[in-house]
Amino acid sequence: MQEKKISFRERLIVKDIQDYFLFLRAYVKYRGYGWFSRFEGGKDFLVDLLYKKRGRYARPFLHFGTIGLVFLLITVGPVILNDAEKQQAGNIGPILSTATAYAPDFYTLQAEEVRQYRGGEIIDHIVSDGETLSSIAQRYGLQVSTILWENNLTEKSKIKAGDELRILPVDGIRHKVARGETIYSIGRKYGLEDSQLQVIVDYPFNEFLNDEDFDVVAGQYLMVPNGVMPRAIASGTTNATRYGVLTPDAGSVSASGSFIWPASGRITQGYSFYHKAFDIANKAGGQILATDAGVVTVAGWLDNTGYGNRVMIDHGNGFVTLYAHMSVIQVKAGQRVKRGDVLGQMGNTGRSTGTHLHFEIRQGGALLNPSNYLR
């Protein structure tokens, strides 16, 4: 097969192309090496200068760098944020509006965020048009009585737009310590039993002179979670304890060490650092059952505290359970009960805003989380 001959002109074109790429390679290599050499030389000079002056120019460089960064944020930042906001509004705007409009627990979630981030501080709330004490209490996850007590109001008090209300972080009383007072006298003043005084100590924003003796100073403020105003406690003396048909004595009993649920209903308030119990609500009321076998140590409203009508059972194995706010009590102190025996009926006595059971599990004076024991 006869080979195709390459013309002289074609050979010249090929040679020119080869020469061009060889030149380009040499040029890039030469120029690149030059640029790199000058960069390295400048860097070495700068490093030597800073080293010799031992940081003399470090501060000016830092200042100029900061100024440059601020300049970039001022000039470029708004453009980036504007684009981000447009994108966010286009992607999730409808979802957020729907969730906030129809979610039933919106105020509950907001209240939890307030409790978590406001660090125990008191909020000054300005009343808006249409707001009521009930709606404000719901917004902050508090009981109406807490707002009334803190602002020296009564149930008959009226509020209007523009009024300023002090909102506490949690339910209870904010107390200004007087000379000679202790956490024990303060707790008793506001309806807490000795075994409940721990809630004052455990509240993370209460301060004491001594973390062992819990000494307080006249003039300081203490938060008393779940405390009740003395006048509210006194008004409870007119609510006589009601006894129903007594449950028969169970004779010799022995606790099993496990606990059944004491009532049917839904948990309206769980265990927290300021509410060491379960609140189980049921509008229809219902029976309150002994969660385990033991001996009844308290049955009634003996000291007019916020618990109202209550029953306490010593299970003989270190555990004590408490059942509060009963409408009717069906056992008596000293009586032995077995697991599942009827103790009384769910009610709304004491410091209570609706029919429910306040249930506690105690061990050695400490209030335990019921969710770890109920089965």
C-alpha positions in Angstrom: 0.0 0.0 0.0 1.5 3.3 -1.0 2.0 5.7 1.9 0.6 9.2 1.7 3.3 11.8 1.3 3.3 14.8 3.6 3.7 18.0 1.9 6.3 20.6 2.9 3.6 23.0 4.0 2.1 20.5 6.4 5.5 19.7 7.9 6.0 23.4 8.6 2.6 23.6 10.3 3.4 20.6 12.5 6.8 22.0 13.4 5.3 25.4 14.3 2.7 23.8 16.6 5.5 21.9 18.3 7.6 25.0 18.7 4.6 26.9 20.1 4.0 24.3 22.9 7.7 24.1 23.7 7.8 27.9 24.1 4.6 27.9 26.1 6.0 25.3 28.5 9.3 27.2 28.9 7.5 30.5 29.5 5.1 29.1 32.1 7.9 27.3 33.9 10.1 30.5 33.9 7.3 32.8 34.9 5.8 30.4 37.5 9.2 29.9 39.1 9.7 33.6 39.2 6.4 34.3 40.8 6.9 31.5 43.3 10.4 32.7 44.1 9.1 36.3 44.8 6.3 35.0 46.9 8.6 32.9 49.0 11.0 35.8 49.3 8.3 38.1 50.5 7.0 35.6 53.0 10.5 35.0 54.4 11.0 38.7 54.7 7.7 39.2 56.5 8.5 36.3 58.9 11.9 37.6 59.6 10.6 41.1 60.2 7.9 39.9 62.7 10.4 37.7 64.4 13.0 40.4 64.8 10.5 42.9 66.1 9.0 40.2 68.4 5.4 40.8 67.6 5.7 44.6 67.2 3.6 44.5 64.0 1.3 41.7 65.1 -1.3 44.1 66.5 -1.5 46.4 63.4 -1.9 43.3 61.2 -4.7 42.0 63.6 -6.5 45.4 63.5 -6.3 45.7 59.7 -7.5 42.1 59.3 -10.5 42.8 61.7 -11.4 46.0 59.8 -11.3 44.1 56.5 -13.5 41.3 57.9 -16.0 43.9 59.2 -16.0 45.6 55.9 -16.8 42.4 54.1 -19.6 41.6 56.5 -21.1 45.1 56.1 -21.0 45.0 52.3 -21.6 41.3 51.5 -23.5 40.2 54.6 -26.9 41.9 53.9 -26.9 40.4 50.4 -26.3 36.9 51.7 -28.9 37.3 54.5 -31.5 38.7 52.1 -31.1 35.7 49.8 -31.2 33.3 52.8 -34.4 34.9 54.2 -36.1 34.7 50.8 -35.1 31.0 50.4 -36.3 30.3 54.0 -39.6 32.1 53.5 -40.2 30.2 50.3 -39.3 26.8 51.7 -40.8 26.7 55.3 -43.0 29.7 55.6 -46.3 27.9 55.1 -45.3 25.0 57.4 -44.4 27.4 60.3 -47.6 29.3 59.9 -49.7 26.2 59.9 -47.9 24.7 62.9 -48.3 27.8 65.0 -51.9 28.3 64.1 -53.1 24.7 64.9 -50.6 23.2 67.4 -52.5 22.8 70.7 -49.2 22.7 72.7 -47.7 26.0 71.4 -48.0 27.8 74.7 -46.7 24.8 76.5 -43.6 24.6 74.3 -43.1 28.4 74.7 -43.3 28.1 78.5 -40.7 25.4 78.5 -38.4 27.6 76.4 -38.9 30.5 78.8 -38.2 28.3 81.8 -35.0 27.0 80.2 -33.5 30.2 79.0 -34.6 33.0 81.3 -32.4 31.7 84.2 -34.9 32.2 87.0 -35.4 35.8 86.3 -38.8 37.6 86.8 -40.5 38.8 83.6 -42.3 42.1 83.5 -45.3 41.4 81.3 -47.3 44.2 79.8 -51.0 43.2 79.4 -52.3 43.5 75.9 -55.8 43.9 74.6 -57.9 40.8 75.2 -55.5 39.1 77.6 -56.8 37.7 80.8 -55.1 36.3 83.9 -55.9 32.8 82.7 -54.5 33.3 79.2 -51.3 34.9 80.7 -50.9 32.0 83.1 -51.3 29.6 80.2 -48.7 31.5 78.1 -46.1 31.1 80.8 -47.1 27.6 82.0 -48.1 28.8 85.5 -51.2 28.6 87.7 -53.3 31.7 88.0 -52.8 31.7 91.7 -49.1 32.2 91.3 -49.6 35.4 89.3 -52.2 36.6 91.8 -50.0 36.1 94.8 -46.9 37.7 93.2 -48.8 40.8 92.1 -51.0 41.2 95.3 -54.2 40.5 93.4 -57.3 38.5 94.2 -59.6 36.4 92.2 -61.9 39.4 91.8 -59.2 41.7 90.6 -59.5 43.1 87.0 -56.6 43.7 84.6 -56.6 46.0 81.6 -54.3 46.7 78.7 -51.1 48.5 79.7 -51.0 47.0 83.2 -47.7 45.5 84.2 -47.5 42.0 85.9 -44.5 40.3 87.4 -44.2 36.7 86.2 -42.3 34.2 88.3 -40.2 31.4 86.6 -42.2 28.6 88.3 -45.3 28.1 90.4 -45.0 29.1 94.0 -44.2 32.1 96.2 -41.3 34.6 96.0 -40.4 35.4 99.6 -38.4 38.3 101.0 -36.4 36.9 103.9 -37.0 38.7 107.3 -34.6 38.7 110.2 -34.4 35.4 112.0 -36.1 33.4 109.3 -34.7 30.1 108.0 -35.7 27.9 105.1 -37.6 25.7 107.6 -39.7 28.5 108.9 -40.3 29.9 105.4 -41.3 26.5 104.1 -43.8 25.9 106.9 -45.2 29.4 106.4 -46.1 28.5 102.9 -47.5 25.1 103.5 -44.5 22.8 102.9 -43.9 19.8 105.1 -40.4 19.1 106.4 -39.9 16.4 103.8 -40.7 19.0 101.1 -38.3 21.7 102.1 -35.7 20.1 99.8 -37.5 21.8 96.8 -36.3 25.2 98.2 -32.7 24.0 98.3 -32.9 22.2 94.9 -34.3 25.3 93.1 -31.1 26.2 91.2 -31.5 30.0 91.5 -31.8 30.2 95.2 -28.6 31.3 96.9 -27.4 30.6 100.4 -24.6 31.8 102.6 -23.6 28.2 103.5 -24.4 25.2 101.2 -24.3 22.9 104.2 -26.6 24.8 106.7 -28.5 26.7 104.0 -28.3 30.0 105.9 -30.1 33.0 104.4 -29.7 36.7 104.8 -32.5 39.2 105.7 -33.6 41.1 102.6 -32.7 38.5 100.1 -35.4 36.8 98.0 -36.1 33.0 97.9 -38.3 31.1 95.5 -40.6 28.7 97.3 -41.7 26.3 94.5 -45.3 24.9 95.2 -45.6 27.3 98.1 -49.1 28.5 99.1 -50.0 31.9 100.5 -50.9 31.6 104.2 -54.3 33.2 103.6 -55.0 30.5 101.0 -54.0 27.8 103.5 -56.2 29.3 106.2 -59.2 29.3 103.9 -58.7 25.6 103.5 -59.7 25.0 107.2 -63.3 25.3 106.2 -62.9 22.2 103.9 -63.5 19.4 106.4 -62.1 16.0 105.5 -64.7 13.7 104.0 -64.6 10.0 104.8 -66.4 7.4 102.7 -67.0 3.8 103.2 -63.8 2.5 104.8 -61.8 -0.2 103.0 -61.4 -3.2 105.4 -58.0 -3.7 107.1 -55.9 -6.1 105.1 -54.3 -7.8 108.1 -50.7 -8.9 107.7 -49.2 -7.4 104.6 -45.8 -7.3 102.9 -44.7 -4.9 100.2 -43.7 -6.4 96.8 -41.3 -3.6 96.0 -43.0 -2.7 92.7 -45.7 -0.1 92.2 -49.0 -0.2 90.2 -50.6 3.0 88.8 -52.6 4.7 91.5 -55.4 6.1 89.3 -56.7 6.2 85.7 -56.4 9.4 83.7 -53.7 11.4 81.9 -50.5 12.9 83.3 -51.0 16.6 83.3 -47.7 17.5 85.1 -44.7 15.2 85.2 -41.6 15.0 87.4 -39.3 18.0 87.3 -36.8 19.8 89.5 -39.5 21.9 91.1 -42.4 19.4 90.9 -41.1 16.0 92.2 -44.3 14.1 91.6 -46.9 13.0 89.0 -50.2 14.8 88.6 -52.8 12.4 87.1 -56.1 14.1 86.0 -59.5 12.7 85.3 -62.5 15.0 85.0 -64.8 12.1 86.1 -62.7 11.5 89.2 -62.4 7.9 90.1 -60.8 5.6 92.7 -57.3 6.1 94.2 -55.5 2.8 94.7 -52.6 1.8 97.0 -49.7 1.2 94.7 -48.2 -1.4 97.0 -49.0 -3.0 100.4 -48.2 -1.1 103.6 -49.4 0.8 106.6 -51.4 4.0 106.4 -49.6 6.7 108.4 -51.6 9.8 107.4 -55.2 10.0 106.4 -56.9 13.4 106.3 -56.3 17.2 106.1 -54.6 17.5 109.4 -52.3 20.5 109.0 -54.2 22.4 106.3 -51.4 22.3 103.8 -51.7 22.6 100.0 -52.0 18.8 99.8 -55.6 18.9 100.9 -57.1 15.6 101.8 -54.2 13.1 101.5 -53.1 9.6 102.4 -49.6 8.4 103.1 -48.5 4.8 103.2 -45.3 3.4 104.7 -44.5 0.3 102.7 -41.9 -1.0 105.2 -39.1 -1.3 102.7 -37.9 2.3 102.8 -40.5 3.6 100.4 -43.3 5.9 101.3 -46.1 7.0 98.9 -48.4 10.0 99.1 -51.8 10.6 97.4 -53.1 14.2 97.6 -56.1 16.4 96.7 -58.6 13.6 97.4 -62.3 14.5 97.6 -63.1 11.4 99.8 -60.8 9.3 102.0 -61.6 5.7 102.6 -58.9 4.5 105.0 -57.6 5.6 108.4 -54.2 6.1 110.0 -52.7 2.8 111.3 -54.7 0.7 108.9 -52.9 -1.9 106.8 -53.7 -2.0 103.1 -52.7 -4.4 100.3 -51.7 -3.6 96.8 -54.7 -2.3 94.8 -56.9 -1.4 97.9 -59.1 1.7 97.5 -57.7 4.6 99.5 -60.3 7.3 98.4 -61.6 9.3 95.5 -59.8 11.7 93.2 -60.7 15.3 94.1 -59.8 19.0 94.1 -58.9 19.9 97.7 -56.0 21.9 98.9 -53.8 23.8 96.4 -55.5 22.4 93.3 -57.1 23.9 90.2 -59.0 20.9 89.0 -59.8 17.3 89.8 -56.6 15.3 89.9 -54.2 13.1 91.9 -50.9 14.4 93.1 -48.7 11.3 93.6 -45.3 11.1 95.2 -42.8 8.3 95.9 -40.3 9.0 98.7 -37.3 7.2 100.0 -35.3 8.4 102.9 -37.0 11.8 102.6 -36.1 12.2 98.9 -38.8 12.5 96.3 -38.2 10.1 93.5 -39.3 10.1 89.9 -42.4 7.9 89.7 -41.8 7.0 86.1 -38.9 4.8 87.3 -41.1 2.7 89.5 -44.6 2.6 88.2 -45.5 -0.5 86.2 
